[in-house]
Protein backbone atom coordinates (compact mmCIF):
# COMPACT_ATOMS: atom_id res chain seq x y z
CA UNK A 1 0.00 0.00 0.00
CA UNK A 2 1.13 3.56 -0.47
CA UNK A 3 1.67 5.96 2.44
CA UNK A 4 -1.83 7.47 2.20
CA UNK A 5 -3.41 4.02 2.42
CA UNK A 6 -1.12 3.11 5.30
CA UNK A 7 -2.25 6.17 7.24
CA UNK A 8 -5.89 5.28 6.49
CA UNK A 9 -5.25 1.74 7.75
CA UNK A 10 -3.58 3.22 10.86
CA UNK A 11 -6.63 5.45 11.45
CA UNK A 12 -8.99 2.47 11.02
CA UNK A 13 -7.20 0.79 13.91
CA UNK A 14 -7.36 3.90 16.07
CA UNK A 15 -11.05 4.38 15.25
CA UNK A 16 -11.85 0.82 16.38
CA UNK A 17 -12.75 -0.42 12.89
CA UNK A 18 -9.94 -2.99 13.00
CA UNK A 19 -10.02 -5.02 16.21
CA UNK A 20 -8.21 -8.24 15.32
CA UNK A 21 -5.06 -9.26 17.21
CA UNK A 22 -2.93 -7.55 18.34
CA UNK A 23 -5.29 -4.55 18.28
CA UNK A 24 -7.68 -6.32 20.62
CA UNK A 25 -5.08 -5.72 23.36
CA UNK A 26 -5.26 -2.45 25.34
CA UNK A 27 -1.44 -2.37 25.55
CA UNK A 28 -1.05 -2.63 21.77
CA UNK A 29 -3.73 0.00 21.24
CA UNK A 30 -1.82 2.30 23.57
CA UNK A 31 1.40 1.74 21.59
CA UNK A 32 -0.47 2.36 18.36
CA UNK A 33 -1.92 5.66 19.61
CA UNK A 34 1.52 6.80 20.76
CA UNK A 35 3.02 5.78 17.43
CA UNK A 36 0.45 7.80 15.48
CA UNK A 37 1.42 10.88 17.48
CA UNK A 38 5.13 10.22 16.99
CA UNK A 39 4.73 9.62 13.28
CA UNK A 40 2.74 12.82 12.79
CA UNK A 41 5.29 14.81 14.77
CA UNK A 42 8.19 13.66 12.55
CA UNK A 43 6.16 14.26 9.39
CA UNK A 44 5.71 17.87 10.52
CA UNK A 45 9.03 18.63 12.21
CA UNK A 46 11.59 16.11 10.92
CA UNK A 47 14.52 17.91 9.32
CA UNK A 48 16.11 16.27 6.32
CA UNK A 49 19.84 15.79 5.69
CA UNK A 50 20.89 18.06 2.78
CA UNK A 51 23.36 15.52 1.35
CA UNK A 52 20.75 12.77 1.43
CA UNK A 53 18.20 15.04 -0.28
CA UNK A 54 20.73 15.82 -3.02
CA UNK A 55 21.51 12.12 -3.53
CA UNK A 56 17.84 11.08 -3.73
CA UNK A 57 17.03 13.89 -6.16
CA UNK A 58 19.80 12.63 -8.47
CA UNK A 59 18.20 9.19 -8.93
CA UNK A 60 17.70 8.73 -12.66
CA UNK A 61 16.24 5.21 -12.81
CA UNK A 62 13.00 3.91 -11.26
CA UNK A 63 13.31 2.44 -7.79
CA UNK A 64 10.88 0.50 -5.66
CA UNK A 65 11.27 1.25 -1.95
CA UNK A 66 9.51 -1.26 0.30
CA UNK A 67 9.07 -0.75 4.03
CA UNK A 68 7.91 -3.73 6.06
CA UNK A 69 6.22 -2.45 9.21
CA UNK A 70 3.14 -2.41 11.46
CA UNK A 71 1.36 0.49 13.18
CA UNK A 72 2.18 -0.95 16.63
CA UNK A 73 5.94 -0.73 15.94
CA UNK A 74 7.56 2.03 17.98
CA UNK A 75 10.73 2.10 15.87
CA UNK A 76 8.72 2.55 12.68
CA UNK A 77 6.97 5.62 14.06
CA UNK A 78 10.36 7.34 14.18
CA UNK A 79 11.73 5.94 10.90
CA UNK A 80 8.91 5.71 8.35
CA UNK A 81 8.20 9.47 8.25
CA UNK A 82 11.76 10.18 7.09
CA UNK A 83 11.65 7.43 4.46
CA UNK A 84 8.30 8.75 3.25
CA UNK A 85 9.71 12.30 3.00
CA UNK A 86 12.68 10.99 0.99
CA UNK A 87 10.45 9.05 -1.39
CA UNK A 88 8.49 12.23 -2.10
CA UNK A 89 11.60 13.99 -3.41
CA UNK A 90 11.85 12.01 -6.63
CA UNK A 91 8.98 10.75 -8.84
CA UNK A 92 11.13 7.76 -9.85
CA UNK A 93 10.76 6.33 -6.32
CA UNK A 94 7.70 4.24 -5.55
CA UNK A 95 7.14 3.65 -1.84
CA UNK A 96 5.28 0.45 -0.97
CA UNK A 97 4.40 -0.33 2.64
CA UNK A 98 3.98 -4.01 3.45
CA UNK A 99 2.53 -5.21 6.73
CA UNK A 100 4.76 -7.65 8.56
CA UNK A 101 1.88 -9.74 9.86
CA UNK A 102 -0.15 -10.04 6.64
CA UNK A 103 0.23 -11.85 3.32
CA UNK A 104 2.50 -11.99 1.39
CA UNK A 105 4.64 -12.13 4.59
CA UNK A 106 7.61 -10.52 2.86
CA UNK A 107 9.40 -10.34 6.22
CA UNK A 108 10.17 -14.07 5.92
CA UNK A 109 12.78 -13.10 3.29
CA UNK A 110 14.34 -10.36 5.45
CA UNK A 111 14.85 -11.83 8.91
CA UNK A 112 17.26 -10.14 11.32
CA UNK A 113 20.34 -11.51 13.05
CA UNK A 114 21.45 -14.95 14.11
CA UNK A 115 18.11 -15.62 15.81
CA UNK A 116 16.26 -14.79 12.54
CA UNK A 117 13.77 -12.41 14.16
CA UNK A 118 10.97 -10.64 12.30
CA UNK A 119 12.26 -7.26 13.48
CA UNK A 120 10.77 -4.20 11.82
CA UNK A 121 10.84 -1.79 10.16
CA UNK A 122 12.85 -3.02 7.21
CA UNK A 123 13.62 -0.89 4.17
CA UNK A 124 14.34 -2.70 0.92
CA UNK A 125 15.45 -0.57 -2.03
CA UNK A 126 15.03 -2.34 -5.37
CA UNK A 127 15.88 -1.38 -8.92
CA UNK A 128 13.45 -1.57 -11.84
CA UNK A 129 14.34 -5.27 -12.29
CA UNK A 130 13.25 -5.89 -8.67
CA UNK A 131 16.80 -6.67 -7.53
CA UNK A 132 17.56 -5.66 -3.97
CA UNK A 133 20.06 -2.79 -3.90
CA UNK A 134 20.08 -2.25 -0.15
CA UNK A 135 18.37 -3.73 2.89
CA UNK A 136 18.30 -1.56 6.00
CA UNK A 137 16.74 -2.04 9.41
CA UNK A 138 15.26 -2.58 11.84
CA UNK A 139 16.77 0.46 13.58
CA UNK A 140 19.89 2.66 13.48
CA UNK A 141 22.99 0.76 14.60
CA UNK A 142 23.61 2.87 17.71
CA UNK A 143 20.00 2.32 18.80
CA UNK A 144 20.29 -1.40 18.03
CA UNK A 145 23.41 -1.67 20.18
CA UNK A 146 21.64 0.14 23.03
CA UNK A 147 18.71 -2.28 22.68
CA UNK A 148 20.95 -5.35 22.73
CA UNK A 149 22.93 -4.04 25.72
CA UNK A 150 19.78 -3.37 27.75
CA UNK A 151 18.29 -6.71 26.77
CA UNK A 152 21.54 -8.42 27.82
CA UNK A 153 21.36 -6.56 31.14
CA UNK A 154 17.89 -8.09 31.61
CA UNK A 155 16.25 -4.68 31.86
CA UNK A 156 12.47 -4.46 32.04
CA UNK A 157 10.91 -4.23 28.55
CA UNK A 158 8.95 -1.08 29.45
CA UNK A 159 12.18 0.60 30.58
CA UNK A 160 13.87 -0.48 27.34
CA UNK A 161 11.04 1.01 25.26
CA UNK A 162 11.23 4.31 27.13
CA UNK A 163 15.00 4.58 26.69
CA UNK A 164 14.79 3.73 22.99
CA UNK A 165 12.10 6.38 22.51
CA UNK A 166 14.29 8.91 24.31
CA UNK A 167 17.15 8.01 21.97
CA UNK A 168 14.94 8.65 18.91
CA UNK A 169 13.69 11.94 20.34
CA UNK A 170 17.23 13.15 21.05
CA UNK A 171 18.59 11.93 17.70
CA UNK A 172 15.82 13.56 15.60
CA UNK A 173 16.36 11.23 12.63
CA UNK A 174 19.99 12.24 12.07
CA UNK A 175 21.55 8.79 12.53
CA UNK A 176 18.94 7.10 10.33
CA UNK A 177 19.59 9.56 7.53
CA UNK A 178 23.37 9.26 7.90
CA UNK A 179 23.11 5.46 7.64
CA UNK A 180 20.84 5.71 4.59
CA UNK A 181 23.27 8.14 2.96
CA UNK A 182 26.17 5.74 3.59
CA UNK A 183 24.19 2.77 2.26
CA UNK A 184 22.77 4.52 -0.81
CA UNK A 185 25.86 6.48 -1.95
CA UNK A 186 27.89 3.57 -3.39
CA UNK A 187 24.80 2.01 -4.98
CA UNK A 188 23.76 5.21 -6.68
CA UNK A 189 27.32 6.11 -7.69
CA UNK A 190 27.50 2.78 -9.48
CA UNK A 191 24.21 3.46 -11.31
CA UNK A 192 25.13 6.94 -12.59
PyMOL commands that set and color helices and strands:
alter all, ss='L'
color gray80, all
select helices_A, chain A and resi 3-14+26-45+50-57+74-87+106-109+141-152+157-171+174-191
alter helices_A, ss='H'
color red, helices_A
select strands_A, chain A and resi 63-69+93-99+122-126+132-137
alter strands_A, ss='S'
color yellow, strands_A
deselect
rebuild
show_as cartoon
